[in-house]
Amino acid sequence: MKKVIMFPGQGSQYKGMGKDLFGKYPYETKLASDILGYDIEELCVNDPNRQLVKTQYTQPAIYVVNSFLYREHNQVPDYLIGHSLGEYNALLESGAFDFETGLRLVQKRGELMSEVSGGGMAAVLGVDIKDVKRKLAADVYEHLSIANYNTPTQTVISGTEADIKAVVKDFTAQGITIIPLFVSAAFHSPYMELAEKEFSHFISNFNFNELKIPVIANVTGRPYENHLIVDLLSNQISRSVCWSDSIRYLMGQDVSEFQEVGKVMLTKMTTEICNSCSPIKEGIR
């Protein structure tokens, strides 16, 4: 029986996160605070200035807490995977980089993504992905992109704030469940290409180690190759998160145990995929 450990990304944050963990890892907690320039424990546990929802703070917070939570598992899985930001934790635990390097990458990623504004995202629920694609093919929606292929019936779309408001109004009138997300930009869409370019320049200054455990990439739905780490992490900023195909690939590798670090948001999505989709065998899509 093969096992994968999954790491959640942005959206999994909450006030009080990691409150029982910071005391167990004082060195990493202090290191993170020194790098970030603020008290990471105070941010996560108390969030006195209500900054935990801001991308530049959210991403480092989730990365740090995910790292601590993984250490509590004390198990070595057959595969690692993370949803968007969570992919950095998967790469960390696979040995691609150390805790400090990963935090510096995530800090820069969060800063660059927070500088993009004027966009929005919305989750479309209960509609087959083929129908979502067909609707978005209409001229009026030509500037909208699919950001997350979460499950066969859960899709997240990205676009300008005006386009998202329009599609929410239109889909709601059609009886389609669509929920606007509390974000400031159109993440995982072409609107993030400038941030991707700047991040690519930043990350090219780092060296990465050979992966000890296979990590499934959001962009491809396939295992990372070491020489593609810079490209895949850069591309991830403006490309779709192919979660559904990633899980189907793991199913095709005879993975039967999917364990999530922290909350169960990924577990629920994965359960739907496993119950409704066929595995992807290598070479078959």
Secondary structure, DSSP 8 states (H G I E B T S, - for coil): -EEEEEE--TT---TTTTTTTGGG-HHHHHHHHHHHTS-HHHHHHT-TTS-TTSHHHHHHHHHHHHHHHHHHH----SEEEESTTHHHHHHHHHTSS-HHHHHHHHHHHHHHHHT--SEEEEEEESS-HHHHHHHHTSGGGTT-EEEEEEETTEEEEEEEHHHHHHHHHHHHHTT-EEEE-S-SS--SSGGGHHHHHHHHHHHTT------SS-EE-TTTSSB--GGGHHHHHHHTTTS-B-HHHHHHHHHHTTEEEEEESSSSHHHHHHHHHHHH-----TT--
